[in-house]
Amino acid sequence: MADADRAPDPRRARSAREFIAALRALKDWSRLTYRELAARADAVGDILPRSTIANMLGRTTLPREELVAAFVRACGVGAPELTVWLAVRKDLATRAAEPGAGLLGEAAADATPVEPLEPLVQGEPASPAAPSSSRTPEAGARRSRTPMLSGALALTVAVAATAAMLVWRAHDDGRGEGDGPDRKGGSAAVSSDGPAPAPGKYRIRAVHSSLCLSERPQDKTAWVYQVPCADVFPSFSLQRLDDGLWRIATLHPEHGPGCSGIMGQSKAEGAWLGDDYCESRGAGEEFRLEAVDRPTEGFRLRPAHTGQCLGLPGGTTRRWAHVVQLPCRSGAPGQVFRFDPVGAGTKGEPSGPKKEPSGAKG
């Protein structure tokens, strides 16, 4: 099929035209005809007619994400590189749709692209461990998803972190400092005696937006977004670990058990939350639940490997915005979550710190 040379790198694309040029270069690299590409796509369940390929490579605007994914797969590019292609495409599209919004929010495929900025990365992601050999066959089916656990992920995270941090820093009050676990004062008071939720199934709801954590059904990747709580997919649950840590577990109807975590154990500000094998990202999928009672009651979710907070940059309420890790900030919207019980026998009362009645005596 293709020669031994490396496939073209899309990260050099600075506009929609350059991205299309990279796709054309990828086709040349593959040495496949339109007919052969369409046949390869059909063999794995993708829809990629010859006429669609020709139109895509002849246009000057960004193609749809699913079309890019099908084309890149058909060209013979591996899963880690596919993740990079999709991240670059989303970066270009969302920058055009909302200048300064970066990778957050829905992509507008036909918008005029703008120049991307240099990534702001505060650390290198660790190499993930291979999935445990003790996994069940059902869990092994999860391999059919696009894996995002490789050395190439550092590049994807760098792209993602750029715009996320721009939005975040625009929201920040200029102090440039985060909330450490022992920091006192501020408008986000930590309640050390707040009761933790019991292990079990929950919808994890961002308090500021009343939207819940979810994957996008039918996606080839498994990023975690905020969506209407009625549309949550797949099921989420909390599992208690040792040393006061928690795991956010998922159960996908096709790919089996998984866990939410910061991909590749990245330490980058703005790194995305995603679902994949449990135990494949080490401390990147372990969290501390930190109860807070201001500016609203709920919990911060703090990845154990960085001590940062999961959140929605700038407190965005946009549906399908990525959940990312960011420095914990006092009073910042988008970093407080509640756990709404799911399943028979639950009372439906969300988990959060409980205040004493106003007449209670200390």
C-alpha positions in Angstrom: 0.0 0.0 0.0 2.2 2.8 1.3 6.0 3.1 1.4 8.0 3.1 4.5 8.2 6.9 4.8 6.3 8.6 7.5 2.8 10.0 6.7 2.4 13.8 6.3 2.1 15.7 9.5 -1.0 17.9 9.8 0.3 20.0 12.6 2.0 22.4 10.2 -1.4 23.4 8.8 -2.2 27.0 9.7 -5.4 27.3 7.6 -8.2 25.3 6.1 -6.4 25.4 2.7 -3.2 24.1 4.3 -5.2 21.3 6.0 -6.7 20.3 2.7 -3.3 20.3 1.2 -2.1 18.0 3.9 -5.0 15.6 3.2 -4.0 15.6 -0.5 -0.4 14.8 0.5 -1.7 12.0 2.7 -3.5 10.5 -0.3 -0.4 10.7 -2.4 1.5 9.0 0.5 -1.0 6.2 0.6 -0.6 5.5 -3.1 -4.3 4.5 -3.2 -6.9 5.4 -5.8 -10.3 6.9 -5.0 -11.8 3.5 -5.7 -9.4 1.8 -3.3 -9.9 4.3 -0.6 -13.7 3.9 -0.8 -13.3 0.2 -0.6 -11.0 0.3 2.4 -13.5 2.6 4.2 -16.4 0.4 3.4 -14.5 -2.7 4.8 -14.4 -1.1 8.3 -17.9 0.3 8.2 -17.1 3.9 7.1 -19.0 5.7 4.4 -16.6 7.3 1.9 -17.8 7.5 -1.7 -15.3 8.3 -4.4 -17.1 11.5 -5.3 -17.0 12.6 -1.7 -13.3 12.2 -1.6 -12.8 14.2 -4.8 -15.0 17.0 -3.5 -13.2 17.1 -0.1 -9.8 17.3 -1.7 -10.9 20.0 -4.1 -12.5 22.3 -1.6 -11.1 25.3 0.4 -13.0 24.8 3.6 -12.7 22.2 6.4 -14.5 18.9 5.8 -16.6 17.4 8.5 -14.8 15.6 11.3 -16.3 12.2 10.5 -15.2 12.6 6.9 -11.7 13.4 7.9 -11.6 10.4 10.2 -12.9 8.0 7.5 -10.4 9.3 5.0 -7.4 9.2 7.3 -8.2 5.7 8.4 -8.6 4.6 4.8 -5.2 6.0 3.9 -3.7 3.6 6.5 -2.7 6.0 9.3 -2.6 4.5 12.7 -4.9 5.4 15.6 -2.5 7.7 17.5 -1.9 9.8 14.4 -5.6 9.9 13.6 -6.2 11.5 17.0 -3.7 14.3 16.0 -5.4 14.8 12.6 -8.8 15.2 14.3 -7.4 17.6 17.0 -5.8 19.8 14.4 -9.0 19.9 12.4 -11.1 20.8 15.4 -8.5 23.5 16.5 -8.7 25.2 13.1 -12.5 25.0 12.9 -13.2 26.3 16.4 -10.6 29.1 16.2 -12.5 30.3 13.1 -15.9 30.0 14.8 -15.0 31.8 18.0 -11.7 33.6 18.0 -10.0 32.8 21.3 -12.2 29.8 22.0 -9.7 27.3 20.8 -10.8 23.7 21.0 -13.8 24.4 23.1 -17.3 24.3 21.7 -18.7 23.1 18.4 -16.6 23.3 15.3 -17.8 25.4 12.4 -16.4 23.5 9.4 -16.8 26.1 6.8 -15.5 29.1 8.6 -12.4 31.0 7.5 -9.5 29.8 9.6 -7.1 32.0 11.5 -3.5 31.6 12.7 -3.1 29.2 15.7 -0.9 30.1 18.6 1.9 28.4 20.2 0.9 25.7 22.8 1.3 26.4 26.5 2.4 23.1 28.0 3.5 22.7 31.6 4.8 19.2 31.5 5.3 16.1 29.4 2.7 13.4 29.5 3.9 10.1 30.8 3.9 7.0 28.6 0.8 5.0 29.5 1.0 1.5 30.6 -0.4 -1.3 28.4 -3.8 -2.6 29.3 -3.7 -5.3 32.0 -3.6 -8.8 30.6 -6.2 -9.8 33.2 -9.0 -7.9 31.3 -12.1 -9.8 30.3 -12.9 -10.4 26.6 -15.6 -7.8 27.0 -13.2 -5.2 28.2 -10.8 -6.1 25.4 -13.5 -5.0 22.9 -12.7 -1.5 24.0 -9.6 -1.7 21.8 -11.8 -1.0 18.8 -12.1 2.6 19.9 -9.5 5.0 18.6 -6.9 4.7 21.4 -5.4 8.0 22.6 -2.7 6.5 24.8 0.6 6.9 23.0 3.6 9.2 22.7 1.9 11.1 19.9 -0.8 12.2 22.4 1.6 14.8 23.8 1.3 16.7 20.5 -2.5 16.5 20.6 -2.6 17.7 24.2 -0.3 20.6 23.3 -2.8 21.8 20.6 -5.7 21.4 23.0 -4.0 23.2 25.8 -3.3 26.3 23.7 -6.8 27.6 23.3 -8.1 26.3 26.6 -5.5 28.3 28.5 -6.3 31.4 26.5 -9.9 31.3 27.5 -9.0 30.4 31.0 -6.4 33.2 31.5 -8.9 35.7 30.0 -11.3 34.7 32.8 -8.6 34.8 35.5 -8.3 37.9 37.6 -4.7 38.3 36.8 -3.2 37.0 40.0 -1.7 34.0 38.1 -2.0 31.7 41.1 -4.1 28.7 41.7 -5.8 27.3 44.8 -3.5 24.8 46.5 -5.1 22.2 48.8 -4.1 24.3 51.9 -4.9 27.7 50.6 -7.2 29.7 52.8 -9.7 32.5 52.0 -11.2 33.3 48.6 -14.7 32.8 47.5 -14.4 29.0 47.0 -14.3 27.7 50.6 -13.1 24.2 51.1 -15.2 22.1 53.4 -12.9 19.5 54.9 -15.8 17.7 56.7 -18.2 17.6 53.7 -19.5 14.1 53.2 -18.3 12.3 50.1 -20.9 10.6 47.9 -21.3 6.8 48.3 -19.9 4.6 45.5 -22.4 4.0 42.8 -23.9 5.2 39.5 -24.3 8.9 39.0 -24.8 11.6 36.5 -21.9 14.0 37.1 -23.3 17.5 36.7 -21.5 20.8 36.3 -23.3 23.1 38.7 -22.8 26.3 36.7 -24.4 24.9 33.5 -26.5 22.1 34.8 -25.0 20.0 32.1 -23.6 16.5 32.7 -20.4 14.7 31.7 -20.8 12.5 28.7 -19.1 11.0 25.6 -20.5 11.7 22.2 -22.3 8.6 20.9 -20.9 7.1 17.7 -17.7 9.0 18.1 -14.5 7.1 17.1 -12.8 9.0 20.0 -13.9 9.1 23.6 -13.5 12.6 24.8 -15.7 13.8 27.6 -18.0 16.8 27.1 -20.8 18.5 29.0 -24.2 17.7 27.6 -27.9 17.8 28.7 -28.2 15.3 31.5 -30.9 13.4 29.7 -28.4 12.6 26.9 -25.6 11.2 29.1 -23.7 8.3 27.4 -22.5 5.8 28.5 -23.2 5.2 32.2 -20.9 6.7 34.8 -20.1 5.6 38.3 -17.9 6.4 41.2 -15.5 3.8 42.6 -13.6 4.3 45.8 -9.8 3.7 45.8 -7.2 3.7 48.5 -5.8 6.9 50.1 -8.9 8.9 49.7 -8.9 8.7 45.9 -11.8 7.9 43.5 -12.2 6.6 40.0 -14.8 7.7 37.5 -15.8 4.4 35.8 -17.8 4.0 32.6 -19.6 1.1 31.1 -19.9 1.3 27.3 -22.5 -0.9 25.6 -20.1 -1.8 22.8 -16.6 -1.4 24.3 -17.1 -2.5 27.8 -15.7 -1.2 31.1 -13.5 1.9 31.1 -12.4 4.9 33.1 -12.3 8.6 32.6 -8.9 10.2 32.9 -6.5 12.8 31.7 -5.1 11.3 28.5 -1.5 10.2 28.7 -1.3 11.5 32.3 -0.6 14.9 30.7 0.3 17.7 33.1 -0.6 20.3 30.6 -3.1 23.0 31.5 -6.1 22.5 29.2 -5.5 18.7 28.7 -8.7 16.9 27.8 -10.6 14.4 29.9 -11.3 11.2 28.0 -12.5 7.6 28.5 -10.4 4.5 27.8 -9.0 1.4 29.5 -8.9 1.5 33.3 -5.4 1.5 34.8 -3.9 2.7 31.5 -3.1 6.2 32.7 -2.0 5.6 36.2 -2.7 8.6 38.5 -4.2 10.4 35.4 -7.5 8.5 36.1 -7.5 8.9 39.9 -9.3 11.9 41.5 -9.7 13.6 44.8 -13.2 14.8 45.6 -12.9 18.1 47.4 -16.1 19.4 48.9 -16.7 23.2 48.6 -19.6 25.4 49.8 -18.8 28.6 47.9 -19.5 30.0 45.4 -21.9 27.0 45.3 -22.1 23.7 47.1 -20.6 20.7 45.3 -17.2 19.0 44.7 -14.1 19.8 42.9 -12.6 16.9 40.9 -8.9 17.0 41.2 -6.7 14.7 39.1 -4.2 13.1 41.5 -1.2 13.5 39.2 -1.4 17.3 39.0 -3.7 18.5 41.8 -5.4 20.7 39.2 -9.2 20.8 38.8 -11.6 19.4 36.1 -13.6 22.2 34.7 -15.1 24.1 31.7 -12.8 26.9 30.8 -14.2 30.4 31.3 -17.3 28.8 32.8 -18.7 28.1 29.3 -22.3 26.7 29.3 -21.9 25.6 25.7 -23.2 22.1 25.0 -20.5 19.7 23.8 -17.7 21.8 25.3 -14.7 19.6 26.3 -14.0 18.9 30.0 -10.4 19.8 30.7 -7.9 20.1 33.6 -7.1 23.6 34.7 -5.6 25.3 37.8 -8.1 25.5 40.6 -9.3 29.1 41.0 -11.3 30.7 43.8 -14.8 31.6 42.6 -14.2 30.4 39.1 -17.4 29.0 37.4 -17.1 25.6 35.8 -15.1 23.8 38.4 -17.9 22.6 40.8 -19.8 19.4 40.2 -22.5 17.4 41.9 -23.4 13.8 41.7 -27.0 13.0 40.8 -27.8 9.3 41.7 -29.0 7.0 39.0 -30.8 3.7 39.4 -33.6 2.1 41.4 -33.8 2.9 45.1 -32.1 6.3 44.9 -33.9 9.4 46.2 -32.5 11.6 43.5 -30.9 14.0 45.9 -27.6 15.3 44.5 -24.4 14.7 46.5 -22.8 17.8 48.0 -21.8 19.3 51.3 -24.6 19.7 53.7 -25.1 22.9 55.6 -26.4 22.9 59.1 -29.7 24.6 59.8 -29.3 28.3 60.5 -30.3 27.7 64.1 -27.7 25.0 64.7 -25.3 25.6 67.5 -21.6 25.2 67.3 
